[in-house]
Amino acid sequence: MTSKQLDFVTCVIGALSLMTGQSCSLIYRRLHSAGIIKDYLAAAYDVLHTFSLEYVAEDVIALMKKKGIAIC
């Protein structure tokens, strides 16, 4: 993962934390265990970083729901 991808993932985790009221560490653990950090956020960074953090965070929440994993 590049430093730009890492910065982006950190921002998304922060946005999810603010949206859900959950700690950043909890959000990170859930995203990591679901493979979303590596397989989605980092893999699709080139496209995703052009969208707003709110849009990406909502997309991640929908993806987590689709996988059957609660984020909040």
QUITA-V505894 format. One line per field, one symbol per residue. ss: DSSP state (H for helix, E for strand, - for the rest). A space follows every 50 residues. Layout:
BEGIN
ss=???
END
This chain:
BEGIN
ss=--HHHHHHHHHHHHHHHHHH---HHHHHHHHHHH-HHHHHHH--HHHH-- --HHHHHHHHHHHHHH------
END
